[in-house]
């Protein structure tokens, strides 16, 4: 049987409290991590969409995502086509409530791609840029760029193709600074600079 004096001695022992504090902190951290699980998924989904969008654009023939009459130059001196290095920004996706990449049907965003010909600096590289819609329900995903026509101005065409909430963002924002810096680093490496 435990006497009152031995319990009081245990209760006052500082070594017991030193062991209890890390145990309590660990338990609290486990609870917080488990609670944040489902809510953390959409942020991860955004990253997955960006990676899929970037990969799709970089693997596609540049003719699939050029616009405004700007096409990639054909390089005849090289046996293989130069790599295309893209930076992307996701404005949104539909359906907006999904939490898995496989459930995303349409992505609205922006792309800036450079054709990385050997020893050609970024400033003079062929570039493909602008708002883009990706149809994720097909394999490979479909790419549709916003293009002006002889009868429809670019801004009007953007508003026709993009939902209003994404069109407003597309008129103001392009790539984030971190995405642009990463793209330039990858471009320089691909171009051998």
C-alpha positions as CSV (number, residue, x, y, z in Angstrom):
1,X,0.0,0.0,0.0
2,X,1.2,3.5,-0.8
3,X,1.4,5.8,2.2
4,X,0.6,9.5,2.2
5,X,4.2,10.4,2.7
6,X,5.5,8.4,-0.2
7,X,2.8,9.8,-2.6
8,X,3.7,13.4,-1.4
9,X,7.3,12.7,-2.1
10,X,6.6,11.4,-5.5
11,X,4.4,14.4,-6.3
12,X,7.1,16.8,-5.3
13,X,9.9,15.0,-7.1
14,X,11.2,17.3,-9.8
15,X,12.5,14.4,-12.0
16,X,8.9,13.2,-12.4
17,X,7.9,16.6,-13.7
18,X,10.8,16.8,-16.0
19,X,9.6,13.5,-17.6
20,X,6.0,14.6,-17.6
21,X,6.5,17.8,-19.6
22,X,8.0,16.2,-22.8
23,X,5.3,13.5,-22.6
24,X,2.5,16.2,-22.5
25,X,4.1,18.2,-25.4
26,X,4.4,15.0,-27.5
27,X,0.7,14.1,-26.8
28,X,-0.4,17.6,-27.8
29,X,1.6,17.5,-31.0
30,X,0.1,14.1,-32.0
31,X,-3.4,15.5,-31.4
32,X,-2.7,18.6,-33.5
33,X,-1.2,16.6,-36.4
34,X,-4.1,14.2,-36.5
35,X,-6.6,17.1,-36.5
36,X,-4.8,18.9,-39.3
37,X,-4.9,15.8,-41.6
38,X,-7.9,16.4,-43.9
39,X,-7.6,20.2,-43.8
40,X,-4.0,20.0,-45.0
41,X,-4.9,18.0,-48.1
42,X,-6.1,20.9,-50.3
43,X,-2.7,22.7,-50.0
44,X,-1.0,19.5,-51.1
45,X,-3.6,19.2,-53.9
46,X,-2.6,22.6,-55.1
47,X,1.1,21.4,-55.3
48,X,0.0,18.2,-57.1
49,X,-1.9,20.2,-59.6
50,X,1.0,22.6,-60.2
51,X,3.4,19.6,-60.8
52,X,0.9,17.9,-63.2
53,X,0.3,21.2,-65.1
54,X,4.1,21.9,-65.4
55,X,4.9,18.3,-66.4
56,X,2.1,18.3,-69.0
57,X,3.2,21.6,-70.6
58,X,6.9,20.6,-70.6
59,X,6.2,17.3,-72.3
60,X,3.7,18.7,-74.9
61,X,4.9,19.9,-78.2
62,X,5.3,23.7,-78.0
63,X,2.7,24.1,-80.8
64,X,0.0,22.9,-78.4
65,X,0.4,25.8,-76.0
66,X,1.6,28.7,-78.1
67,X,-0.7,31.6,-78.7
68,X,-1.0,35.0,-80.2
69,X,0.7,33.8,-83.3
70,X,4.0,33.0,-81.5
71,X,5.4,29.6,-82.2
72,X,8.5,27.9,-81.2
73,X,11.4,28.1,-83.6
74,X,12.2,24.8,-85.3
75,X,15.8,23.9,-84.6
76,X,17.3,21.9,-87.6
77,X,20.9,21.7,-86.4
78,X,20.0,19.6,-83.3
79,X,18.8,16.0,-83.6
80,X,16.4,16.2,-80.8
81,X,14.1,19.1,-79.9
82,X,15.3,21.4,-77.1
83,X,13.5,21.0,-73.8
84,X,10.7,23.3,-72.8
85,X,10.9,24.7,-69.3
86,X,7.7,26.0,-67.7
87,X,6.6,27.9,-64.7
88,X,2.9,27.7,-63.8
89,X,0.4,29.3,-61.5
90,X,-2.9,27.7,-60.6
91,X,-5.8,30.2,-60.4
92,X,-8.3,27.5,-59.5
93,X,-9.8,24.2,-60.4
94,X,-13.1,22.6,-60.8
95,X,-14.9,21.0,-59.1
96,X,-13.5,23.2,-56.4
97,X,-14.6,20.9,-53.5
98,X,-12.5,17.9,-54.5
99,X,-9.6,16.8,-52.4
100,X,-7.8,14.3,-54.7
101,X,-6.0,15.0,-58.0
102,X,-7.9,12.3,-59.8
103,X,-11.1,14.1,-59.2
104,X,-10.0,17.4,-60.7
105,X,-11.6,17.9,-64.1
106,X,-10.5,21.4,-65.2
107,X,-7.6,23.7,-64.1
108,X,-7.5,27.4,-64.8
109,X,-4.0,29.0,-64.6
110,X,-1.1,30.8,-66.2
111,X,2.0,29.4,-67.9
112,X,5.3,30.8,-68.9
113,X,7.5,28.4,-70.9
114,X,10.9,28.9,-72.5
115,X,12.4,26.7,-75.2
116,X,15.9,26.0,-73.8
117,X,18.1,25.9,-76.8
118,X,21.7,25.3,-76.0
119,X,23.6,28.4,-74.9
120,X,20.6,30.6,-75.6
121,X,20.0,33.0,-72.6
122,X,16.6,33.4,-71.2
123,X,16.3,37.0,-72.5
124,X,16.4,35.9,-76.1
125,X,14.7,32.5,-75.8
126,X,11.5,31.6,-77.5
127,X,8.7,32.0,-74.9
128,X,5.1,30.8,-74.7
129,X,3.0,32.5,-72.1
130,X,-0.5,33.3,-71.0
131,X,-3.6,32.1,-69.4
132,X,-4.3,28.4,-69.9
133,X,-7.1,25.9,-69.3
134,X,-6.2,22.2,-68.8
135,X,-8.7,19.5,-69.2
136,X,-7.6,16.9,-66.7
137,X,-10.3,14.4,-67.6
138,X,-8.3,13.2,-70.6
139,X,-4.9,11.5,-70.9
140,X,-2.7,13.4,-71.6
141,X,-4.5,16.5,-70.3
142,X,-5.9,18.8,-72.9
143,X,-4.3,22.2,-73.2
144,X,-6.3,25.3,-74.3
145,X,-4.8,28.7,-74.4
146,X,-6.5,32.1,-74.5
147,X,-6.1,33.6,-78.0
148,X,-7.4,36.8,-79.5
149,X,-8.9,36.5,-82.9
150,X,-9.5,39.0,-85.7
151,X,-13.0,39.6,-84.2
152,X,-12.5,39.1,-80.4
153,X,-10.0,40.9,-78.3
154,X,-7.8,39.0,-75.8
155,X,-9.5,40.3,-72.7
156,X,-13.0,39.4,-74.1
157,X,-11.8,36.0,-75.1
158,X,-10.3,35.5,-71.6
159,X,-13.7,36.4,-70.1
160,X,-15.5,34.0,-72.4
161,X,-13.2,31.1,-71.5
162,X,-12.5,31.6,-67.8
163,X,-15.1,31.7,-65.0
164,X,-15.4,35.3,-63.7
165,X,-13.6,34.6,-60.4
166,X,-10.5,33.3,-62.3
167,X,-10.7,35.8,-65.2
168,X,-10.3,38.7,-62.7
169,X,-7.1,37.1,-61.3
170,X,-5.8,36.2,-64.7
171,X,-6.0,39.8,-65.7
172,X,-3.8,40.9,-62.8
173,X,-1.4,38.1,-61.8
174,X,1.2,35.9,-63.6
175,X,3.9,33.8,-61.9
176,X,4.8,34.0,-58.2
177,X,8.4,35.2,-57.7
178,X,9.5,31.9,-56.3
179,X,8.1,30.0,-59.3
180,X,9.8,32.4,-61.7
181,X,13.2,32.0,-59.9
182,X,12.8,28.2,-60.0
183,X,11.9,28.3,-63.7
184,X,15.0,30.5,-64.5
185,X,17.3,28.1,-62.6
186,X,15.9,25.1,-64.4
187,X,16.0,26.9,-67.8
188,X,19.7,27.9,-67.3
189,X,20.6,24.3,-66.4
190,X,18.7,22.9,-69.5
191,X,20.3,25.5,-71.8
192,X,23.8,24.7,-70.5
193,X,24.3,28.2,-69.1
